[in-house]
Amino acid sequence: MQRIAWLIPVLPLAGAAFHGLLGRRAGKKAVTAVALGTVGISFILSLVLFFAAKGADAHRLDYTYFEWMTVGTLKVPFGLVFDPLSTVMALVVSGIGALIHLYSVGYMWEEEGYARYFCYLNLFVFFMLTLVLGSSLPLLFVGWEGVGLCSYLLIGYYIETDYAPAAGLKAFLFNRVGDLGMTMGMMALFATFGTLTVADILVKAGHMSPEVTCGVLTFATLMMFVGATGKSAQIPLYLWLPDAMAGPTPVSALIHAATMVTSGIYLICRLAPVFELTPTTLTVVAWTGGLTALFAATIGLFQRDIKKVLAYSTVSQLGYMFLGLGAAGFAAGFFHVFTHAWFKALLFLGAGSVIHGLHHQQDLFKMGGLKAKMPITFWTMVIATLCIMGFPGTSGFFSKDEILYLAYLKSPALYVIGLLGAACTAFYMWRLMGLAFWGEPRDHHAHDHAHESPWTMTGPLAVLAVGALLAGLLGIPKIWGGHFAIEGWLEPSLTYGKAEVAEAAEHGSHALAWGLMGLSTLVASGCALAGFLIYSKGTAAEEAFAERHPLLYRVLSNKYYVDEGVETFILAPVRWLGNLGWKLFDVILIDGVGVNLPGAVTRIAGDFTARTQTGRVRNYALGMAFGTVLLLWIFLK
């Protein structure tokens, strides 16, 4: 197995190299074959290693290929680890990544930069697989930085526009802020444990007691969480993700569903035994996640761009994942990563199918009546919408309600926040469905030319719809007669290194669980019905609401003016200081005093000297005589 394990990340890298070096000359068919083949084979190999790890001792295979860095006491191996956590993530990244690659064939076929697009896409999968399979924090950090680079390239794919490169740069800079925190966290972990190999850190952490006060370990985990907020778009570093819609829709699905934005959740789950030692950090994680879930959900209520609605939905759902992690429900938080990967990829690709069928129209207020025109897209998006709202029996129902239950046990206030966010989610998702698929068409030209997408796009939609329905089977709770299977599967990863693994304590009761589940289902279903009934009839109700409550409507539709606030109070002063520094140091001191002043002095001296060069011998002889007299006077004085 060790001889084939390294091929899982390397194959997409080889595909990226092919596209970058030979893609344009090889043609679109060759690019398609290589792009799909490399990611597809990576998925098959990930499946092989999944079953190999399942049959291994402690469900873990740890392969070290060579010593990567040796500096003093720091020794970092170059290795890959296959355990329950990393193998599930590898399957999600390569499996859903392969479906997005297939979808991209139909969506991007007419683009001139076809080979460039798949070069970036393959490279993204390589870095993401490196992130989830790396056995040390430095190797994980290589993948972490790599997906940041690729997101910049993919979001800014439409280089001929102004908005796409600007959005890519915004994503890159926001992630750099988070990455600084992660770098500091790694340094603090090394100062605490003397190693950056994940397995060694977890073994040493297993013999430590929880940190009651805010010590070095709490600082380390808080800094790692700062890094997670950057990649996973939590308050205050969430602003880059909605603007990432500037990239092609398959890119939005890849970044927002199963890969880059879940990196922060994966990082905390990978270091779960360390985070368990810092209850202060877990509290910060829970409240940040809960507030982000509600805040982003309220923004999604009145967005008109179909992709922007889904973008803020992603921010909100990521908040639920962090809420679960902060409530010490690492398995529950990761379970929502798994279910969210299916239904959110389906929603984005379904939205892409709508946009493709309407010739790149993204305004929900210009859609309507598409149910009959695009039946496959419609029914698959209905399934995804039922999942994300938490309809009973769907995958989103099991993962969301498990998180809300744990949130209630940690703090009833967190449960209320999560419940309100779920209510908003149900409302804006059925608002989206009502505006897009029901009612009369509001743009007859776009509606008349609307059509169902080709099989390369509808095929992945069907597969994702089945996956979104079946993913919940891994987390059926005990009160439903299940065993929350994913918790048992992830346990070796989440408890690795612990000297003694205590049995999970039973909190609450079945009656409490049924009550909370019933309440959340009732609230979400009521809001979903309201959203559908209001918006399946058109936009009149929202326009009337905007007239009655103009201030509230403007605040929500303009996303609380956070972007404008950042521009006014942070970016503008920084630009002013930057311009001041440029004028003062670069233009005046360096260019003026350091470069131009010596040049001007030299030029003046040269001009003065040039006037003495008359070409007459008697003048030169007179000058020499004066010079001789001056020297004699100096030395004989």
C-alpha positions as a printed NumPy array, in Angstrom:
array([[  0.   ,   0.   ,   0.   ],
       [  2.844,   2.38 ,   0.753],
       [  3.965,   2.169,  -2.875],
       [  0.625,   3.413,  -4.212],
       [ -0.439,   5.776,  -1.416],
       [  1.709,   8.654,  -2.667],
       [ -0.024,   8.487,  -6.059],
       [ -3.271,   9.818,  -4.538],
       [ -2.03 ,  13.437,  -4.345],
       [  0.612,  13.155,  -7.076],
       [ -1.723,  12.133,  -9.921],
       [ -3.695,  15.422,  -9.862],
       [ -0.347,  17.261,  -9.71 ],
       [  0.785,  15.419, -12.839],
       [ -2.487,  16.364, -14.501],
       [ -1.948,  20.027, -13.612],
       [  1.563,  19.896, -15.097],
       [  0.209,  18.359, -18.312],
       [ -2.482,  21.015, -18.686],
       [ -0.068,  23.841, -17.942],
       [  2.695,  22.678, -20.27 ],
       [  0.916,  20.829, -23.086],
       [ -2.79 ,  21.489, -22.663],
       [ -3.337,  24.097, -25.367],
       [ -1.444,  22.069, -27.969],
       [ -2.979,  18.746, -26.958],
       [ -6.563,  19.959, -27.37 ],
       [ -9.698,  19.917, -25.244],
       [-10.373,  16.181, -25.576],
       [ -6.911,  15.299, -24.237],
       [ -7.28 ,  17.839, -21.424],
       [-10.657,  16.335, -20.517],
       [ -9.289,  12.79 , -20.454],
       [ -6.301,  13.699, -18.286],
       [ -8.297,  15.913, -15.902],
       [-11.015,  13.323, -15.305],
       [ -8.626,  10.371, -15.334],
       [ -6.167,  11.67 , -12.743],
       [ -8.829,  12.699, -10.222],
       [-10.866,   9.562, -10.902],
       [ -7.901,   7.28 , -10.257],
       [ -7.099,   9.246,  -7.084],
       [-10.636,   8.515,  -5.905],
       [-10.25 ,   4.797,  -6.617],
       [ -6.914,   4.683,  -4.773],
       [ -8.449,   6.621,  -1.866],
       [-11.165,   3.973,  -1.712],
       [ -8.517,   1.225,  -1.637],
       [ -6.637,   2.961,   1.196],
       [ -9.934,   3.549,   3.032],
       [-10.557,  -0.192,   3.267],
       [ -6.88 ,  -0.886,   3.981],
       [ -6.966,   1.538,   6.93 ],
       [-10.241,   0.028,   8.1  ],
       [ -8.568,  -3.377,   8.396],
       [ -5.357,  -2.099,   9.994],
       [ -4.543,  -1.891,  13.703],
       [ -6.244,   1.148,  15.244],
       [ -7.623,   1.818,  11.729],
       [ -4.438,   3.716,  10.913],
       [ -1.69 ,   3.503,   8.279],
       [  1.235,   5.891,   8.75 ],
       [  3.705,   6.029,   5.843],
       [  6.971,   7.988,   6.162],
       [  8.936,   8.349,   2.93 ],
       [ 11.943,  10.398,   4.063],
       [ 13.097,  13.022,   6.561],
       [ 11.991,  16.331,   5.124],
       [ 13.446,  18.894,   7.539],
       [ 16.006,  18.475,  10.321],
       [ 16.917,  21.655,  12.205],
       [ 18.275,  21.213,  15.713],
       [ 15.699,  19.294,  17.697],
       [ 13.052,  19.808,  15.013],
       [ 12.623,  16.788,  12.762],
       [  9.786,  16.825,  10.252],
       [  9.097,  13.67 ,   8.225],
       [  7.602,  13.691,   4.762],
       [  4.772,  11.26 ,   5.252],
       [  1.111,  10.498,   4.687],
       [ -1.366,   9.232,   7.24 ],
       [ -4.496,   7.226,   6.44 ],
       [ -6.908,   7.023,   9.346],
       [-10.704,   7.378,   9.634],
       [-10.568,  11.174,   9.471],
       [ -8.132,  11.593,   6.588],
       [ -9.543,   8.769,   4.45 ],
       [-13.09 ,  10.129,   4.639],
       [-11.813,  13.585,   3.69 ],
       [ -9.734,  12.116,   0.842],
       [-12.822,  10.316,  -0.49 ],
       [-14.892,  13.491,  -0.28 ],
       [-12.23 ,  15.652,  -1.944],
       [-11.436,  13.224,  -4.767],
       [-14.992,  11.883,  -5.197],
       [-16.923,  15.141,  -5.251],
       [-13.928,  16.736,  -6.962],
       [-14.257,  14.179,  -9.78 ],
       [-17.968,  14.979, -10.176],
       [-17.18 ,  18.694, -10.328],
       [-14.503,  17.992, -12.941],
       [-17.066,  16.106, -15.051],
       [-19.616,  18.908, -14.619],
       [-16.963,  21.437, -15.651],
       [-16.525,  19.73 , -19.021],
       [-20.   ,  20.827, -20.109],
       [-19.944,  24.138, -18.281],
       [-16.516,  25.328, -19.501],
       [-16.307,  23.698, -22.952],
       [-16.711,  26.972, -24.863],
       [-14.094,  28.801, -22.788],
       [-10.788,  29.665, -24.461],
       [ -8.895,  29.06 , -21.235],
       [-10.131,  25.455, -20.954],
       [ -6.672,  23.966, -20.298],
       [ -5.764,  26.747, -17.858],
       [ -8.969,  26.131, -15.915],
       [ -8.302,  22.404, -15.507],
       [ -4.675,  23.111, -14.634],
       [ -5.849,  25.175, -11.67 ],
       [ -8.57 ,  22.658, -10.789],
       [ -6.202,  19.662, -10.76 ],
       [ -3.645,  21.648,  -8.791],
       [ -6.316,  22.561,  -6.242],
       [ -7.174,  18.877,  -5.708],
       [ -3.467,  18.063,  -5.256],
       [ -3.012,  20.662,  -2.536],
       [ -6.258,  19.697,  -0.812],
       [ -5.229,  16.033,  -0.701],
       [ -1.825,  17.072,   0.627],
       [ -3.578,  19.035,   3.364],
       [ -5.778,  16.176,   4.551],
       [ -3.186,  13.391,   4.222],
       [ -0.063,  15.144,   5.546],
       [  1.327,  13.54 ,   8.698],
       [  2.903,  16.756,  10.012],
       [  1.736,  20.333,  10.474],
       [  4.347,  21.764,   8.035],
       [  3.182,  19.395,   5.269],
       [ -0.432,  20.197,   6.119],
       [  0.533,  23.87 ,   5.912],
       [  1.933,  23.353,   2.396],
       [ -1.484,  22.107,   1.311],
       [ -3.138,  24.879,   3.339],
       [ -1.191,  27.579,   1.496],
       [ -1.553,  25.769,  -1.821],
       [ -5.343,  25.766,  -1.76 ],
       [ -5.185,  29.467,  -0.908],
       [ -3.074,  30.071,  -4.011],
       [ -5.346,  27.973,  -6.221],
       [ -8.461,  29.683,  -4.886],
       [ -6.887,  33.001,  -5.902],
       [ -6.26 ,  31.647,  -9.409],
       [ -9.686,  30.026,  -9.775],
       [-11.722,  32.918,  -8.364],
       [ -9.817,  35.296, -10.636],
       [-10.145,  32.978, -13.651],
       [-11.935,  35.623, -15.742],
       [ -8.843,  37.776, -15.978],
       [-10.341,  40.039, -18.637],
       [-12.754,  41.482, -16.054],
       [-12.047,  43.848, -13.175],
       [-14.182,  42.173, -10.507],
       [-12.814,  38.604, -10.722],
       [ -9.103,  39.385, -10.118],
       [-10.151,  41.807,  -7.346],
       [-12.225,  39.05 ,  -5.696],
       [ -9.327,  36.605,  -5.996],
       [ -6.967,  39.108,  -4.399],
       [ -9.482,  39.723,  -1.601],
       [ -9.671,  35.991,  -0.87 ],
       [ -5.869,  35.737,  -0.919],
       [ -5.353,  38.645,   1.497],
       [ -8.054,  37.58 ,   3.961],
       [ -6.547,  34.114,   4.062],
       [ -3.102,  35.556,   4.717],
       [ -4.465,  37.174,   7.878],
       [ -5.703,  33.809,   9.105],
       [ -2.505,  32.074,   8.022],
       [ -0.448,  34.407,  10.206],
       [ -2.451,  33.163,  13.181],
       [ -1.917,  29.555,  12.157],
       [  1.835,  30.121,  11.838],
       [  1.955,  31.557,  15.359],
       [ -0.109,  28.612,  16.59 ],
       [  2.346,  26.14 ,  15.078],
       [  5.234,  27.925,  16.778],
       [  3.426,  27.786,  20.122],
       [  2.688,  24.075,  19.65 ],
       [  6.352,  23.418,  18.902],
       [  7.331,  25.37 ,  22.02 ],
       [  4.928,  23.204,  24.042],
       [  5.509,  19.754,  22.556],
       [  8.92 ,  20.032,  20.878],
       [  7.595,  18.519,  17.641],
       [  5.348,  19.35 ,  14.707],
       [  4.499,  15.76 ,  13.77 ],
       [  0.779,  15.411,  14.431],
       [  0.953,  11.902,  15.911],
       [  3.704,  12.905,  18.361],
       [  1.766,  16.016,  19.428],
       [ -1.366,  13.981,  20.114],
       [  0.529,  11.317,  22.088],
       [  2.087,  13.961,  24.334],
       [ -1.237,  15.794,  24.67 ],
       [ -2.832,  12.536,  25.821],
       [ -0.83 ,  12.68 ,  29.038],
       [ -1.67 ,  16.3  ,  29.863],
       [ -4.446,  17.765,  31.993],
       [ -6.884,  20.42 ,  30.732],
       [ -5.599,  23.98 ,  30.954],
       [ -7.799,  25.811,  33.443],
       [ -6.212,  29.211,  32.874],
       [ -5.22 ,  30.79 ,  29.567],
       [ -1.698,  29.439,  29.12 ],
       [  0.543,  28.715,  26.147],
       [ -1.606,  25.829,  24.95 ],
       [ -4.74 ,  27.995,  24.954],
       [ -2.842,  30.639,  22.998],
       [ -1.717,  27.984,  20.513],
       [ -5.222,  26.641,  19.923],
       [ -6.693,  30.14 ,  19.667],
       [ -4.125,  31.002,  16.998],
       [ -4.918,  27.781,  15.127],
       [ -8.574,  28.79 ,  15.312],
       [ -7.701,  32.194,  13.815],
       [ -6.25 ,  30.292,  10.876],
       [ -9.428,  28.23 ,  10.699],
       [-11.613,  31.36 ,  10.634],
       [ -9.707,  32.568,   7.578],
       [-10.036,  29.387,   5.533],
       [-13.542,  28.559,   6.779],
       [-14.929,  32.112,   6.547],
       [-16.036,  32.865,  10.082],
       [-16.55 ,  36.259,  11.704],
       [-14.597,  38.488,  11.132],
       [-12.738,  36.887,   8.191],
       [-15.797,  35.779,   6.204],
       [-15.929,  38.676,   3.714],
       [-13.847,  36.963,   1.038],
       [-16.171,  34.01 ,   0.504],
       [-19.272,  35.749,  -0.951],
       [-17.032,  37.616,  -3.408],
       [-15.554,  34.279,  -4.476],
       [-18.714,  33.933,  -6.614],
       [-16.768,  35.866,  -9.267],
       [-15.216,  32.568, -10.368],
       [-16.934,  29.96 , -12.564],
       [-19.814,  28.169, -10.823],
       [-18.016,  24.776, -10.627],
       [-15.26 ,  26.591,  -8.739],
       [-17.84 ,  27.876,  -6.278],
       [-19.029,  24.301,  -5.735],
       [-15.49 ,  23.007,  -5.241],
       [-14.396,  25.755,  -2.849],
       [-17.684,  26.142,  -0.923],
       [-18.843,  22.539,  -0.63 ],
       [-16.315,  19.929,   0.339],
       [-12.813,  21.289,   0.118],
       [-11.166,  24.587,   0.991],
       [-13.802,  26.033,   3.328],
       [-13.858,  22.843,   5.402],
       [-10.088,  22.985,   5.99 ],
       [-10.555,  24.816,   9.282],
       [-12.976,  22.198,  10.597],
       [-10.607,  19.429,   9.505],
       [ -7.687,  21.138,  11.282],
       [ -9.566,  21.309,  14.6  ],
       [-10.74 ,  17.691,  14.267],
       [ -7.177,  16.59 ,  13.481],
       [ -5.994,  18.248,  16.699],
       [ -9.143,  17.386,  18.673],
       [ -7.264,  15.925,  21.725],
       [ -5.296,  19.188,  21.972],
       [ -8.394,  21.384,  21.71 ],
       [-10.09 ,  19.309,  24.405],
       [ -7.362,  20.505,  26.777],
       [ -8.393,  24.144,  26.241],
       [-12.042,  24.684,  27.261],
       [-11.652,  28.449,  26.813],
       [-10.834,  27.964,  23.141],
       [-13.791,  25.619,  22.645],
       [-16.111,  28.234,  24.107],
       [-14.726,  30.842,  21.699],
       [-15.168,  28.384,  18.815],
       [-18.799,  27.647,  19.789],
       [-19.861,  31.282,  20.105],
       [-18.034,  32.351,  16.952],
       [-19.703,  29.552,  15.021],
       [-23.155,  30.249,  16.413],
       [-23.025,  33.989,  15.758],
       [-21.644,  33.428,  12.253],
       [-24.442,  30.945,  11.501],
       [-27.16 ,  33.441,  12.436],
       [-25.455,  36.539,  11.039],
       [-24.846,  35.044,   7.583],
       [-28.323,  33.476,   7.481],
       [-29.979,  36.871,   7.973],
       [-27.912,  38.315,   5.108],
       [-29.155,  35.542,   2.809],
       [-32.805,  36.527,   3.327],
       [-32.965,  39.219,   0.635],
       [-30.061,  38.595,  -1.747],
       [-31.039,  38.633,  -5.424],
       [-27.988,  36.907,  -6.951],
       [-28.634,  33.15 ,  -6.811],
       [-24.963,  32.417,  -6.123],
       [-24.752,  35.057,  -3.393],
       [-27.653,  33.381,  -1.559],
       [-25.749,  30.096,  -1.623],
       [-22.499,  31.805,  -0.639],
       [-23.951,  33.261,   2.55 ],
       [-25.645,  29.926,   3.131],
       [-22.176,  28.333,   3.081],
       [-20.876,  30.83 ,   5.638],
       [-23.871,  30.035,   7.826],
       [-23.476,  26.248,   7.518],
       [-19.783,  26.508,   8.343],
       [-20.86 ,  28.34 ,  11.475],
       [-22.957,  25.316,  12.464],
       [-19.911,  23.087,  12.018],
       [-17.859,  25.251,  14.366],
       [-20.787,  25.375,  16.774],
       [-20.683,  21.574,  16.926],
       [-16.91 ,  21.519,  17.416],
       [-17.102,  24.123,  20.177],
       [-19.71 ,  22.035,  21.985],
       [-17.086,  19.233,  22.022],
       [-19.081,  17.394,  19.373],
       [-16.165,  16.807,  17.02 ],
       [-17.913,  13.88 ,  15.326],
       [-21.121,  15.932,  14.946],
       [-19.253,  18.887,  13.447],
       [-17.408,  16.657,  11.01 ],
       [-20.602,  14.784,  10.156],
       [-22.093,  18.09 ,   9.02 ],
       [-18.967,  18.614,   6.874],
       [-19.733,  15.282,   5.201],
       [-23.443,  15.872,   4.613],
       [-22.925,  19.518,   3.63 ],
       [-20.407,  18.455,   0.985],
       [-23.14 ,  16.578,  -0.875],
       [-26.071,  18.947,  -0.708],
       [-24.114,  22.192,  -1.048],
       [-22.191,  20.909,  -4.082],
       [-25.571,  19.896,  -5.502],
       [-27.015,  23.36 ,  -4.827],
       [-24.113,  25.185,  -6.461],
       [-24.022,  22.899,  -9.482],
       [-27.808,  23.159,  -9.742],
       [-27.507,  26.948,  -9.657],
       [-24.832,  26.658, -12.326],
       [-27.228,  24.597, -14.439],
       [-29.855,  27.338, -14.071],
       [-27.335,  30.037, -14.991],
       [-26.138,  27.98 , -17.966],
       [-29.721,  27.37 , -19.129],
       [-30.536,  31.098, -18.856],
       [-27.371,  32.163, -20.681],
       [-25.575,  33.449, -17.566],
       [-28.52 ,  35.19 , -15.902],
       [-28.032,  35.132, -12.096],
       [-30.716,  37.557, -10.869],
       [-33.51 ,  35.645,  -9.097],
       [-35.909,  38.499,  -9.846],
       [-35.466,  37.782, -13.585],
       [-36.169,  34.06 , -13.324],
       [-39.4  ,  32.156, -12.68 ],
       [-41.316,  29.295, -14.287],
       [-38.272,  27.073, -14.869],
       [-39.745,  23.918, -13.328],
       [-41.046,  22.582, -16.647],
       [-38.07 ,  23.816, -18.653],
       [-35.389,  22.209, -16.445],
       [-36.962,  19.187, -14.698],
       [-33.751,  17.363, -13.726],
       [-32.196,  20.518, -12.29 ],
       [-35.439,  21.289, -10.488],
       [-35.925,  17.933,  -8.752],
       [-32.289,  17.589,  -7.729],
       [-32.349,  21.081,  -6.236],
       [-35.542,  20.226,  -4.36 ],
       [-33.672,  17.32 ,  -2.742],
       [-30.734,  19.564,  -1.838],
       [-33.064,  22.222,  -0.42 ],
       [-34.852,  19.663,   1.754],
       [-31.452,  18.517,   3.045],
       [-30.119,  21.956,   3.908],
       [-33.34 ,  22.985,   5.686],
       [-33.166,  19.803,   7.78 ],
       [-36.33 ,  18.066,   6.582],
       [-36.879,  14.884,   8.65 ],
       [-35.089,  11.865,   7.247],
       [-32.623,  13.789,   5.073],
       [-28.89 ,  13.969,   5.728],
       [-29.007,  17.615,   6.792],
       [-31.684,  16.789,   9.346],
       [-29.505,  14.311,  11.217],
       [-26.313,  16.395,  11.204],
       [-27.983,  19.748,  11.975],
       [-30.132,  18.468,  14.829],
       [-27.212,  16.654,  16.428],
       [-25.342,  19.967,  16.522],
       [-28.35 ,  21.865,  17.901],
       [-28.789,  19.232,  20.62 ],
       [-25.132,  19.549,  21.693],
       [-25.402,  23.343,  21.535],
       [-28.354,  23.238,  23.949],
       [-26.345,  21.097,  26.372],
       [-23.509,  23.633,  26.277],
       [-25.735,  26.713,  26.497],
       [-29.452,  27.19 ,  25.782],
       [-28.56 ,  30.598,  24.316],
       [-26.435,  28.866,  21.674],
       [-29.381,  26.622,  20.839],
       [-31.665,  29.629,  20.332],
       [-29.083,  31.242,  18.05 ],
       [-28.757,  28.03 ,  16.05 ],
       [-32.537,  27.626,  15.839],
       [-32.999,  31.157,  14.501],
       [-30.288,  30.526,  11.909],
       [-32.05 ,  27.306,  10.832],
       [-35.329,  29.221,  10.475],
       [-33.675,  31.803,   8.214],
       [-32.038,  29.031,   6.176],
       [-35.362,  27.303,   5.491],
       [-36.972,  30.612,   4.521],
       [-34.319,  31.883,   2.081],
       [-33.799,  28.51 ,   0.418],
       [-37.487,  28.118,  -0.41 ],
       [-37.515,  31.769,  -1.43 ],
       [-34.785,  30.846,  -3.924],
       [-36.733,  27.842,  -5.199],
       [-39.989,  29.807,  -5.463],
       [-38.386,  32.675,  -7.385],
       [-36.414,  30.433,  -9.751],
       [-38.795,  27.586, -10.571],
       [-42.394,  28.607,  -9.79 ],
       [-44.658,  31.414, -10.89 ],
       [-44.678,  33.345, -14.125],
       [-41.386,  34.087, -15.91 ],
       [-40.245,  37.639, -15.187],
       [-37.802,  37.774, -18.099],
       [-39.571,  36.267, -21.101],
       [-36.537,  36.479, -23.361],
       [-34.384,  34.45 , -20.94 ],
       [-37.252,  32.028, -20.232],
       [-37.958,  31.397, -23.923],
       [-34.331,  30.41 , -24.501],
       [-33.989,  28.375, -21.27 ],
       [-33.087,  24.704, -21.655],
       [-31.981,  21.739, -19.616],
       [-28.222,  21.29 , -19.306],
       [-26.267,  18.517, -21.082],
       [-25.712,  15.117, -19.452],
       [-22.19 ,  16.053, -18.353],
       [-23.887,  18.544, -16.029],
       [-27.131,  16.759, -15.108],
       [-25.339,  13.434, -14.493],
       [-23.305,  14.774, -11.547],
       [-26.476,  16.427, -10.233],
       [-28.224,  13.037, -10.078],
       [-25.265,  11.359,  -8.353],
       [-25.   ,  14.167,  -5.789],
       [-28.747,  14.013,  -5.132],
       [-28.523,  10.304,  -4.275],
       [-25.473,  10.978,  -2.094],
       [-27.222,  13.854,  -0.308],
       [-30.102,  11.536,   0.604],
       [-27.97 ,   8.564,   1.676],
       [-25.221,  10.453,   3.547],
       [-27.444,  10.75 ,   6.599],
       [-27.394,   6.961,   7.083],
       [-23.947,   7.322,   8.668],
       [-25.322,   9.443,  11.499],
       [-28.73 ,   8.108,  12.467],
       [-29.042,   8.98 ,  16.178],
       [-29.804,   6.52 ,  18.941],
       [-33.299,   7.899,  19.502],
       [-34.067,   6.85 ,  15.914],
       [-32.761,   3.361,  16.558],
       [-29.326,   4.065,  15.082],
       [-25.876,   4.173,  16.637],
       [-24.488,   7.442,  15.197],
       [-22.066,   5.253,  13.234],
       [-19.766,   8.041,  12.103],
       [-18.833,   8.79 ,  15.711],
       [-17.614,   5.229,  16.203],
       [-15.718,   5.324,  12.927],
       [-13.982,   8.63 ,  13.73 ],
       [-13.181,   7.748,  17.354],
       [ -9.642,   6.385,  16.678],
       [ -8.741,   9.707,  15.029],
       [-10.461,  11.973,  17.538],
       [ -8.974,  10.163,  20.562],
       [ -5.561,   9.244,  19.137],
       [ -2.779,   9.42 ,  21.71 ],
       [ -4.99 ,   9.417,  24.794],
       [ -3.699,   7.193,  27.563],
       [ -7.26 ,   6.252,  28.52 ],
       [-10.355,   6.853,  26.449],
       [-13.32 ,   7.507,  28.694],
       [-16.728,   6.359,  27.635],
       [-18.893,   9.107,  26.246],
       [-20.999,  10.601,  28.978],
       [-24.749,  10.584,  28.448],
       [-26.251,  14.026,  28.882],
       [-29.839,  15.104,  28.642],
       [-32.538,  12.582,  27.893],
       [-34.425,  11.06 ,  24.997],
       [-37.398,  13.248,  25.848],
       [-35.213,  16.37 ,  25.632],
       [-33.718,  15.222,  22.32 ],
       [-37.182,  14.525,  20.843],
       [-38.458,  17.864,  22.094],
       [-35.594,  19.877,  20.624],
       [-35.783,  17.938,  17.366],
       [-39.523,  18.506,  17.119],
       [-39.174,  22.219,  17.824],
       [-36.443,  22.769,  15.216],
       [-38.397,  20.741,  12.632],
       [-41.589,  22.704,  13.305],
       [-39.822,  26.085,  13.086],
       [-37.88 ,  25.189,   9.919],
       [-40.923,  23.698,   8.2  ],
       [-43.048,  26.744,   9.025],
       [-40.433,  29.145,   7.66 ],
       [-39.925,  26.997,   4.557],
       [-43.659,  27.006,   3.865],
       [-43.806,  30.766,   4.347],
       [-40.883,  31.307,   1.984],
       [-42.474,  29.116,  -0.682],
       [-45.974,  30.551,  -0.432],
       [-44.725,  34.155,  -0.541],
       [-42.218,  33.866,  -3.373],
       [-43.825,  31.257,  -5.623],
       [-46.214,  34.09 ,  -6.55 ],
       [-43.426,  36.463,  -7.555],
       [-41.579,  39.427,  -6.097],
       [-44.538,  41.609,  -5.096],
       [-44.414,  40.674,  -1.405],
       [-40.735,  41.568,  -1.094],
       [-41.203,  44.834,  -2.936],
       [-44.039,  45.703,  -0.539],
       [-41.868,  44.788,   2.445],
       [-39.105,  47.033,   1.107],
       [-41.551,  49.935,   0.931],
       [-42.897,  49.393,   4.464],
       [-39.509,  48.764,   6.096],
       [-36.948,  50.497,   3.87 ],
       [-34.214,  50.781,   6.504],
       [-34.328,  47.117,   7.549],
       [-34.517,  45.973,   3.934],
       [-31.549,  48.109,   2.89 ],
       [-29.458,  46.909,   5.836],
       [-30.096,  43.238,   5.115],
       [-29.871,  43.43 ,   1.327],
       [-26.643,  45.439,   1.637],
       [-25.182,  42.863,   4.046],
       [-25.179,  45.184,   7.075],
       [-22.822,  47.484,   5.138],
       [-19.876,  45.521,   6.521],
       [-17.917,  45.764,   3.272],
       [-18.485,  49.509,   3.178],
       [-17.436,  49.784,   6.828],
       [-14.243,  47.86 ,   6.191],
       [-13.536,  50.062,   3.186],
       [-14.141,  53.289,   5.136],
       [-12.561,  52.533,   8.491],
       [ -9.807,  50.069,   7.61 ],
       [ -8.846,  50.034,   3.936],
       [ -9.116,  53.773,   3.257],
       [ -6.904,  54.77 ,   6.252],
       [ -4.395,  52.069,   5.314],
       [ -4.295,  53.357,   1.731],
       [ -3.845,  56.928,   3.035],
       [ -0.957,  55.845,   5.253],
       [  0.484,  53.862,   2.374],
       [  0.338,  56.868,   0.059],
       [  1.846,  59.072,   2.783],
       [  4.68 ,  56.617,   3.3  ],
       [  5.199,  56.346,  -0.45 ],
       [  5.363,  60.113,  -0.867],
       [  7.531,  60.694,   2.203],
       [  9.989,  57.821,   2.008],
       [ 10.02 ,  56.726,  -1.607],
       [  9.414,  59.949,  -3.535],
       [ 11.024,  62.522,  -1.178],
       [ 13.736,  60.663,   0.758],
       [ 14.809,  57.796,  -1.511],
       [ 14.129,  59.228,  -4.98 ],
       [ 14.563,  62.892,  -4.021],
       [ 17.385,  63.026,  -1.47 ],
       [ 19.011,  59.674,  -2.154],
       [ 18.953,  59.575,  -5.963],
       [ 17.911,  62.855,  -7.559],
       [ 19.851,  65.218,  -5.225],
       [ 23.3  ,  63.639,  -5.853],
       [ 22.469,  63.572,  -9.555],
       [ 21.528,  67.244,  -9.528],
       [ 24.707,  68.195,  -7.606],
       [ 26.809,  66.214, -10.046],
       [ 25.064,  67.83 , -13.026],
       [ 25.586,  71.363, -11.625],
       [ 29.213,  70.644, -10.847],
       [ 29.656,  69.256, -14.332],
       [ 28.059,  72.327, -15.906],
       [ 30.323,  74.639, -13.889],
       [ 33.41 ,  72.66 , -14.763],
       [ 32.408,  72.566, -18.408],
       [ 32.563,  76.391, -18.537],
       [ 36.261,  76.282, -17.622],
       [ 37.086,  73.969, -20.534],
       [ 37.771,  76.635, -23.222],
       [ 40.272,  74.661, -25.337],
       [ 42.947,  77.422, -25.05 ],
       [ 46.413,  76.328, -23.828],
       [ 47.202,  79.646, -22.108],
       [ 44.107,  79.316, -19.935],
       [ 45.074,  75.783, -18.873],
       [ 48.677,  76.956, -18.168],
       [ 47.324,  79.842, -16.075],
       [ 45.117,  77.384, -14.159],
       [ 48.102,  75.106, -13.506],
       [ 50.11 ,  78.065, -12.246],
       [ 47.391,  79.119,  -9.848],
       [ 47.15 ,  75.515,  -8.665],
       [ 50.87 ,  75.281,  -8.094],
       [ 50.894,  78.52 ,  -6.095],
       [ 47.926,  77.296,  -4.012],
       [ 49.668,  74.001,  -3.207],
       [ 52.898,  75.746,  -2.23 ],
       [ 50.969,  78.111,   0.029],
       [ 49.191,  75.167,   1.708],
       [ 52.323,  73.074,   2.314],
       [ 54.711,  75.941,   3.187],
       [ 52.277,  77.847,   5.419]])
